[in-house]
Amino acid sequence: MSPNISEAVFRGGTFCALLTALVLAGCSRSVTHRQFVARVDNAELSSDEIASARDSLRATAGQSQEYVNEWIVNELLYQEAMRRGMAETPGIRRDLEAARKHLMIAALLEREVYGPDSAGADEAAVDSFYRVSGSALALREDIVNASYVLFSERDAANAFRSRVLRGTPWPDAVLQCQRDSAMRPLLLQTAARQYFSQSTLFPEELWKLARTLGKEEVSFVLKTNAGYYVLQSHGLKRQGEIPDLDYVRGEIRDRLQIEQRRTRYDRLIADLRTRHSVELRTDIADTAAAE
């Protein structure tokens, strides 16, 4: 595949499939021996077609009613256009053929390139990419891997901090609080070994605190407008450094999947070229492009 083909091409399978479903549903013609929901002359919209469209669009019941109303309006307009003979005009025939070609290409690519049978990257491939190309994933901002708890009262936050400092593992200390009938109502929020940047860890003073802690260090109790925080840092990575594998695992999987799809696409086109005669008149093509 040529380098100018963007990643969006390889992510377009779902869109193309949805477009196909909508076109087919919107072009319903005469239906017999099926329960219909709406009818315009001999054209009917079945409940099955509505259910299929609702699943494709993840629509609610209210949106389904909008779909039915839109189908009726579209059917009225379509039948009027047919009555006026517009289907036989050169422009419409050309556009219909272009739409048919687009939908068939989309269906082929959905099956051969980015369909559900497209294999995802395994862990070995992810690990290999990280070892070889980890520098390409250098951070654009500082990130911290941290756990925190938020209490509504200072005494509860201090009690939690004391448990951790005495050697209770952080997850066990959280679990003890959740099981304690007195502590549980005071525990407002928890986070366990999550990655945060300045834009995702707030309030701002919590981010400032996280950046000052050493690895596995437990903070003092931090008072904020939201309540009382205790935070433990599991490591800080600064802008320009290579992040932990866990932080970029999803991004690596996406890159590898795109590369797999690109390879599948290239192989498909190469195979088709061997089975078809392709001729390009560069002189005429250059003239047409210039015009």
C-alpha positions as CSV (number, residue, x, y, z in Angstrom):
1,M,0.0,0.0,0.0
2,S,1.3,3.4,-0.8
3,P,2.5,5.6,2.1
4,N,-0.2,8.2,1.5
5,I,-3.0,5.9,2.5
6,S,-3.9,7.0,6.0
7,E,-4.7,4.8,9.0
8,A,-8.3,5.9,8.6
9,V,-8.6,3.6,5.6
10,F,-7.9,0.6,7.8
11,R,-10.3,1.8,10.5
12,G,-13.2,2.4,8.0
13,G,-14.6,-1.1,7.9
14,T,-17.2,-0.5,10.6
15,F,-18.3,2.7,8.9
16,C,-18.6,1.0,5.5
17,A,-20.6,-1.9,7.0
18,L,-23.0,0.6,8.7
19,L,-23.4,2.6,5.5
20,T,-24.3,-0.6,3.7
21,A,-26.9,-1.5,6.3
22,L,-28.4,1.9,6.2
23,V,-28.6,2.0,2.4
24,L,-30.2,-1.4,2.2
25,A,-32.7,-0.6,5.0
26,G,-33.5,2.8,3.5
27,C,-34.2,1.3,0.0
28,S,-36.8,-1.2,1.2
29,R,-39.2,-2.0,-1.6
30,S,-42.4,-4.1,-1.7
31,V,-42.4,-6.7,1.1
32,T,-44.9,-9.6,1.4
33,H,-45.9,-12.0,4.1
34,R,-44.0,-10.0,6.9
35,Q,-45.3,-7.9,9.6
36,F,-44.8,-4.2,8.6
37,V,-44.5,-1.2,10.7
38,A,-45.0,1.4,8.0
39,R,-46.2,1.4,4.4
40,V,-46.2,3.8,1.6
41,D,-48.2,2.4,-1.3
42,N,-46.6,-1.0,-2.0
43,A,-43.4,-0.3,-0.1
44,E,-43.2,-1.6,3.5
45,L,-40.8,-1.2,6.4
46,S,-40.7,-4.4,8.5
47,S,-40.1,-4.7,12.3
48,D,-37.1,-6.8,11.4
49,E,-35.5,-4.0,9.4
50,I,-36.1,-1.6,12.3
51,A,-34.5,-4.0,14.8
52,S,-31.5,-4.4,12.5
53,A,-31.1,-0.6,12.0
54,R,-31.5,-0.1,15.8
55,D,-28.7,-2.6,16.5
56,S,-26.4,-1.0,13.9
57,L,-27.0,2.5,15.2
58,R,-27.3,1.5,18.9
59,A,-30.5,3.6,18.8
60,T,-33.0,4.0,21.6
61,A,-36.8,3.4,21.2
62,G,-37.3,7.2,20.6
63,Q,-34.6,7.2,17.9
64,S,-36.3,4.2,16.3
65,Q,-39.5,6.2,16.0
66,E,-37.4,8.9,14.3
67,Y,-36.0,6.3,12.0
68,V,-39.6,5.2,11.0
69,N,-40.7,8.8,10.4
70,E,-37.6,9.4,8.3
71,W,-38.2,6.2,6.3
72,I,-41.7,7.4,5.4
73,V,-40.5,10.8,4.3
74,N,-37.7,9.2,2.2
75,E,-40.1,6.8,0.7
76,L,-42.5,9.6,-0.3
77,L,-39.6,11.5,-1.9
78,Y,-38.3,8.4,-3.6
79,Q,-41.6,7.4,-5.1
80,E,-42.1,10.9,-6.4
81,A,-38.7,10.9,-8.0
82,M,-39.5,7.5,-9.6
83,R,-42.8,8.9,-10.9
84,R,-41.0,11.7,-12.6
85,G,-38.6,9.3,-14.3
86,M,-35.5,10.6,-12.5
87,A,-34.0,7.1,-12.2
88,E,-33.4,7.1,-15.9
89,T,-31.4,10.4,-16.1
90,P,-27.7,9.9,-16.9
91,G,-26.5,11.6,-13.7
92,I,-28.7,9.4,-11.4
93,R,-27.6,6.2,-13.2
94,R,-24.0,7.3,-12.8
95,D,-24.4,8.0,-9.1
96,L,-26.2,4.8,-8.5
97,E,-23.5,2.8,-10.2
98,A,-20.9,4.7,-8.1
99,A,-22.7,3.9,-4.9
100,R,-23.1,0.2,-5.9
101,K,-19.4,0.0,-6.6
102,H,-18.5,1.7,-3.3
103,L,-20.7,-0.6,-1.3
104,M,-19.3,-3.7,-3.0
105,I,-15.7,-2.5,-2.4
106,A,-16.5,-1.8,1.2
107,A,-18.0,-5.3,1.6
108,L,-14.9,-6.9,0.1
109,L,-12.5,-4.9,2.2
110,E,-14.5,-5.7,5.3
111,R,-14.1,-9.4,4.6
112,E,-10.5,-9.5,3.4
113,V,-8.8,-6.6,5.2
114,Y,-10.4,-5.4,8.4
115,G,-13.2,-7.8,9.1
116,P,-13.9,-9.6,12.4
117,D,-11.6,-12.5,11.3
118,S,-8.6,-10.1,11.2
119,A,-6.2,-11.5,13.8
120,G,-5.1,-9.2,16.6
121,A,-1.5,-8.9,17.8
122,D,-0.4,-11.5,20.3
123,E,1.6,-10.7,23.4
124,A,4.9,-11.8,21.9
125,A,4.5,-9.3,19.0
126,V,3.6,-6.5,21.4
127,D,6.7,-7.3,23.6
128,S,8.9,-7.5,20.5
129,F,7.7,-4.1,19.2
130,Y,8.3,-2.5,22.6
131,R,11.9,-3.9,22.8
132,V,12.8,-2.9,19.3
133,S,10.8,0.3,18.7
134,G,10.0,1.6,22.2
135,S,11.9,4.8,21.5
136,A,9.2,5.7,19.0
137,L,6.7,5.8,21.9
138,A,8.6,8.5,23.9
139,L,6.3,10.4,26.2
140,R,5.1,13.9,25.1
141,E,4.3,14.8,28.7
142,D,5.1,13.6,32.3
143,I,3.0,10.7,33.6
144,V,2.8,9.0,37.0
145,N,1.6,5.6,37.9
146,A,-0.3,6.0,41.2
147,S,-2.9,4.8,43.6
148,Y,-5.0,7.0,45.8
149,V,-7.9,7.1,48.2
150,L,-10.2,10.0,49.0
151,F,-11.9,10.3,52.4
152,S,-14.4,12.7,53.7
153,E,-12.7,13.0,57.1
154,R,-9.1,13.6,58.0
155,D,-9.0,11.0,60.8
156,A,-10.1,8.3,58.4
157,A,-7.4,9.3,55.9
158,N,-4.8,9.2,58.7
159,A,-5.9,5.8,59.8
160,F,-5.6,4.5,56.3
161,R,-2.2,6.0,55.9
162,S,-1.0,4.5,59.2
163,R,-2.1,1.0,58.1
164,V,0.0,1.2,54.9
165,L,3.0,2.7,56.7
166,R,2.8,-0.2,59.2
167,G,3.2,-2.7,56.3
168,T,-0.3,-3.4,55.1
169,P,-0.3,-3.7,51.3
170,W,-2.2,-0.8,49.7
171,P,-4.9,-3.1,48.1
172,D,-5.5,-4.9,51.4
173,A,-5.8,-1.6,53.3
174,V,-8.4,-0.4,50.8
175,L,-10.3,-3.7,51.1
176,Q,-10.3,-3.4,54.9
177,C,-11.8,0.1,54.7
178,Q,-14.5,-1.2,52.3
179,R,-15.4,-3.9,54.7
180,D,-15.3,-1.7,57.8
181,S,-18.9,-0.4,58.5
182,A,-17.5,2.8,60.1
183,M,-14.8,3.5,57.5
184,R,-16.8,2.5,54.4
185,P,-19.1,5.6,54.3
186,L,-16.1,7.9,54.6
187,L,-14.3,6.4,51.7
188,L,-15.3,8.5,48.7
189,Q,-13.1,7.4,45.9
190,T,-10.2,5.0,45.1
191,A,-7.8,4.5,42.2
192,A,-5.4,1.6,41.9
193,R,-2.2,1.7,39.9
194,Q,-3.6,4.0,37.2
195,Y,-1.5,6.2,34.9
196,F,-2.1,9.9,35.2
197,S,-1.0,13.1,33.4
198,Q,-1.4,16.6,34.6
199,S,-4.7,16.8,32.7
200,T,-6.1,13.7,34.2
201,L,-5.0,13.9,37.9
202,F,-6.9,16.6,39.7
203,P,-7.2,18.7,41.8
204,E,-4.0,20.4,40.7
205,E,-2.4,20.0,44.2
206,L,-2.7,16.2,43.9
207,W,-0.7,16.2,40.7
208,K,2.0,18.4,42.3
209,L,2.1,16.0,45.2
210,A,2.4,13.0,43.0
211,R,5.5,14.4,41.1
212,T,7.4,14.9,44.4
213,L,7.1,11.3,45.7
214,G,9.6,8.6,45.2
215,K,8.7,5.2,43.9
216,E,6.3,3.4,46.3
217,E,6.4,6.3,48.7
218,V,3.2,7.1,50.5
219,S,2.2,10.8,50.8
220,F,1.0,12.7,53.8
221,V,-2.8,13.4,54.0
222,L,-3.6,16.1,51.5
223,K,-6.6,18.4,52.3
224,T,-8.5,19.6,49.2
225,N,-12.0,20.9,48.5
226,A,-13.1,17.4,47.6
227,G,-11.8,15.8,50.8
228,Y,-8.7,14.2,52.2
229,Y,-6.3,12.3,49.8
230,V,-3.6,9.8,50.5
231,L,-1.5,8.9,47.4
232,Q,1.1,6.3,46.7
233,S,3.4,6.7,43.7
234,H,4.5,3.6,41.7
235,G,6.8,5.5,39.4
236,L,7.1,8.8,37.5
237,K,8.1,9.0,33.8
238,R,9.1,12.4,32.4
239,Q,8.5,13.8,29.0
240,G,10.9,12.2,26.4
241,E,11.3,9.0,28.4
242,I,10.1,5.6,27.2
243,P,6.9,4.7,29.1
244,D,6.2,1.4,30.8
245,L,4.9,-1.3,28.5
246,D,1.5,-1.3,30.4
247,Y,1.0,2.3,29.5
248,V,1.5,1.9,25.7
249,R,0.3,-1.7,25.3
250,G,-3.0,-0.6,23.7
251,E,-1.3,1.8,21.4
252,I,1.2,-0.9,20.3
253,R,-1.7,-3.3,19.6
254,D,-3.4,-0.6,17.4
255,R,-0.2,0.0,15.5
256,L,0.4,-3.7,14.9
257,Q,-3.2,-4.2,13.8
258,I,-3.0,-1.4,11.3
259,E,0.2,-2.8,10.0
260,Q,-1.4,-6.3,9.7
261,R,-4.3,-4.7,7.8
262,R,-1.9,-2.8,5.5
263,T,-0.2,-6.1,4.7
264,R,-3.4,-7.8,4.0
265,Y,-4.5,-4.9,1.7
266,D,-1.2,-5.0,-0.2
267,R,-1.4,-8.7,-0.7
268,L,-5.0,-8.4,-1.9
269,I,-4.1,-5.7,-4.5
270,A,-1.0,-7.6,-5.6
271,D,-3.0,-10.7,-6.1
272,L,-5.7,-8.9,-8.1
273,R,-3.1,-7.3,-10.3
274,T,-1.8,-10.7,-11.3
275,R,-5.3,-11.8,-12.3
276,H,-6.4,-8.7,-14.2
277,S,-5.0,-6.7,-17.1
278,V,-4.2,-3.2,-16.0
279,E,-3.2,-0.5,-18.5
280,L,-2.4,3.2,-17.7
281,R,-2.0,5.9,-20.3
282,T,0.1,8.3,-18.3
283,D,0.0,11.0,-21.0
284,I,-3.8,11.1,-21.0
285,A,-3.9,10.8,-17.2
286,D,-1.5,13.7,-16.7
287,T,-3.5,15.9,-19.1
288,A,-6.7,15.1,-17.3
289,A,-5.2,15.9,-14.0
290,A,-3.9,19.2,-15.2
291,E,-7.3,20.2,-16.5
